[in-house]
Amino acid sequence: SEAAGQIDLEQPGDREFVRDLAGILDEKSNEEIKSICDKLLTEKATPIIVVTIESMSAYLPTYSGSGGLNTTGMRIETFATLLFNQWGIGHEKLGEEYWNTGILLLIARDDRKARIELGGGWGRREDGLCGQIMDEQIVFYFKQKKFSEGILAGVEALDKMARQLELPTRPRPWWHYLLVVGFIGLAIF
């Protein structure tokens, strides 16, 4: 029986970076994600774990009462934090240095929710970048029902964030350039 507050999800094995329980990743994206995550863990001691589930409720304890976890209407932020801590994602220390740079990308398909959870070693700058990654990469593709592309784009951007490189920009619609050119044209005349 599960302990109070435990999410019923088996922890990934060593260098098992993807748990696609909702079955939304195509094989090519899955392999690309694993390759990116493996390289990042080796070079920067920073794991990215990608988890897709059907819904949060499918993995929450069904009991309630004193000491139990009230799981009705749990927010994805809470679910992601509980899962991150339960699995202990990332190294707490690297030598004597506080590290804790693990990253969890959680997608709850039927709940239509996604969350990037960061370890305590990240700062406020990265919190903002995660919002940008979620909006410009992941949600951008999800709105087009391109789930594999969105997850892969999210992992690529998280990899860049972890390496302190410039984030990719979202592809812009063709008409966006006409607006920019028109605006510059008006400014000149």
C-alpha positions in Angstrom: 0.0 0.0 0.0 1.2 3.5 -0.8 2.4 5.8 1.9 0.5 9.0 2.5 1.2 11.5 -0.2 2.9 9.1 -2.6 2.1 9.3 -6.3 1.7 5.9 -7.8 4.3 6.2 -10.5 7.4 4.0 -10.7 10.6 6.0 -10.6 12.6 5.9 -13.9 15.8 3.8 -13.9 19.3 5.2 -14.3 19.4 7.2 -17.5 15.8 6.4 -18.4 14.9 10.0 -19.2 11.4 9.4 -20.7 8.3 7.8 -19.2 5.7 8.2 -22.0 2.8 6.6 -20.1 0.2 8.6 -22.2 1.7 7.3 -25.4 2.0 10.7 -27.1 5.6 10.6 -28.2 6.6 9.2 -31.6 9.7 7.0 -31.7 12.0 9.5 -33.5 11.2 12.3 -30.9 11.6 9.8 -28.0 15.1 8.8 -29.2 16.1 12.4 -29.8 14.9 13.5 -26.4 16.8 10.6 -24.8 20.0 11.6 -26.7 19.7 15.3 -25.6 19.1 14.3 -22.0 21.9 11.7 -21.8 24.4 14.2 -23.2 23.2 17.0 -20.8 23.5 14.7 -17.8 27.0 13.6 -18.8 28.3 17.1 -19.5 26.4 19.2 -16.9 25.2 16.8 -14.2 21.7 18.0 -14.9 19.0 15.5 -15.6 15.8 16.3 -17.5 13.1 13.7 -16.9 10.0 13.8 -19.2 6.8 12.2 -18.0 3.6 12.0 -19.9 0.5 10.6 -18.1 -3.2 10.3 -19.1 -4.4 12.3 -16.0 -3.1 13.1 -12.6 -6.1 11.4 -10.9 -5.0 8.0 -12.3 -1.8 8.1 -10.2 -3.1 9.6 -7.0 -4.0 7.6 -3.9 -7.8 7.1 -3.7 -8.1 7.2 0.1 -8.9 10.2 2.3 -9.2 10.9 6.0 -6.8 12.0 8.7 -3.2 12.0 7.5 -4.2 11.2 4.0 -3.6 13.4 1.0 -6.6 15.3 -0.3 -6.2 14.7 -4.0 -9.5 16.1 -5.3 -8.7 19.0 -7.6 -4.9 18.8 -7.2 -3.1 21.4 -9.2 -0.4 20.3 -11.6 2.1 22.5 -9.7 1.5 20.4 -6.6 1.5 17.1 -8.4 4.8 18.0 -10.2 6.5 19.1 -6.9 5.4 15.9 -5.1 6.6 13.7 -7.9 9.9 15.7 -8.2 10.6 15.2 -4.5 9.4 11.6 -4.4 11.8 10.7 -7.1 14.6 12.9 -5.9 15.4 14.2 -9.4 19.0 15.3 -9.8 22.1 15.4 -7.6 21.7 17.4 -4.3 25.4 18.1 -4.2 28.3 18.0 -6.6 31.4 17.5 -4.5 30.8 20.1 -1.7 28.8 22.4 -3.8 25.0 22.6 -3.5 23.7 21.6 -7.0 20.1 20.4 -7.3 19.6 21.3 -11.0 17.2 18.5 -11.9 14.3 19.3 -14.3 11.0 17.5 -14.6 8.8 18.1 -17.7 5.3 16.7 -16.8 2.4 16.5 -19.3 -1.0 15.3 -18.1 -2.7 14.7 -21.5 -6.4 14.4 -20.6 -6.1 17.2 -18.0 -4.7 19.4 -20.7 -1.9 20.5 -18.3 1.8 20.7 -18.4 4.5 21.8 -15.9 8.2 22.3 -15.8 9.5 21.7 -12.3 13.0 22.8 -11.3 15.3 21.7 -8.5 16.2 24.3 -5.9 19.6 24.9 -7.5 18.0 27.0 -10.2 17.3 30.7 -9.8 14.5 33.1 -10.5 15.9 33.8 -14.0 15.2 30.2 -15.0 11.7 30.3 -13.5 11.0 33.0 -16.1 12.7 31.1 -18.8 10.5 28.1 -18.1 7.4 30.1 -18.5 8.8 31.3 -21.9 9.7 27.7 -22.9 6.2 26.5 -21.9 4.4 29.3 -23.9 6.7 29.6 -26.9 7.8 26.0 -27.5 5.5 23.4 -25.7 2.1 25.1 -25.8 2.7 26.5 -29.2 2.9 23.0 -30.7 0.3 21.5 -28.3 -2.3 23.9 -29.7 -1.7 22.4 -33.1 -2.0 18.9 -31.6 1.7 18.3 -32.4 2.6 16.7 -29.0 5.9 15.0 -30.0 7.1 18.3 -31.6 6.1 20.3 -28.5 7.8 18.0 -26.0 11.0 17.8 -28.2 11.1 21.6 -28.6 10.6 22.0 -24.9 13.5 19.6 -24.1 15.7 21.3 -26.6 15.0 24.7 -25.0 15.5 23.3 -21.5 18.9 21.9 -22.7 19.9 25.4 -23.9 18.7 26.9 -20.6 20.8 24.4 -18.6 23.8 25.3 -20.8 23.1 29.0 -20.4 22.7 29.4 -24.2 20.2 31.6 -25.9 16.8 30.0 -26.1 15.3 29.2 -29.5 12.6 31.6 -30.7 9.2 30.3 -31.8 8.6 30.2 -35.5 6.6 33.3 -36.5 3.7 33.3 -38.9 4.5 34.8 -42.4 2.3 37.8 -41.8 4.3 38.9 -38.7 7.1 40.0 -41.0 4.7 42.1 -43.1 3.7 43.9 -39.9 7.3 44.5 -38.9 8.3 45.8 -42.4 5.1 48.0 -42.5 5.9 49.4 -39.1 9.5 50.2 -40.0 8.2 51.7 -43.3 5.8 54.0 -41.4 8.6 55.0 -39.0 10.9 56.0 -41.9 8.4 58.3 -43.7 
